[in-house]
Amino acid sequence: MEGWYKPIYGRLAIGGILSFFLGMSWFLVLPYVVNTFEKNQVRNELTERIHLLSDWEDRYYLLTEQNQKLFEAIQKIESNALNPNLNHLITEKIYDAAQELKINIKRLVPNNLVYTSDKSTQEIEIDLEGNYHSIARFIQELEKSDYNIAIKTFNLRNQNNSTQIETSLVIMITYLM
């Protein structure tokens, strides 16, 4: 019977030793692995911050260039904005565009200026006649112009099923003071 107990003691000893190593790995190695993982995350975050900080000069110059381009665009818009004393340039633009697109202007009536503190607006009523595509290009030319023109109302009338269309148009012009 004595021989029967010896393998059990050996198995118990091996089991005890394995349990000891598993316990040691659980209490010693696992915290080390978790700590290493947390340090790795902190290192990655700091590396990313350093990368962002090292690029600040490039970003600063890029933002400075964009700011300069916006400033130049604003200056161009302001230089193209008319003051009310130069409203004849708008009517010249309207007549030139109509003549180029073969549109007949029947009536052009500028309304009174409406003043606010920093700008003034004026509506111009236009009645014109032409084919549909010419009128569409005429409106596009007005909106694309360097001046501050917006279409306020727009009415089309086709009489007698002809290719000529009568149009009533009200445009709004904004002048800087």
Secondary structure, DSSP 8 states (H G I E B T S, - for coil): -HHHHHHHHHHHHHHHHHHHHHHHIIIIIHHHHHHHHHHHHHHHHHHHHHHHHHTHHHHHHHHHHHHHHHHHHHHHHHHHS--GGGTHHHHHHHHHHHHHTT-EEEEEEEEEEEE-SSEEEEEEEEEEEEEHHHHHHHHHHHHHSSS-EEEEEEEEEE-TT-SEEEEEEEEEEEEE-
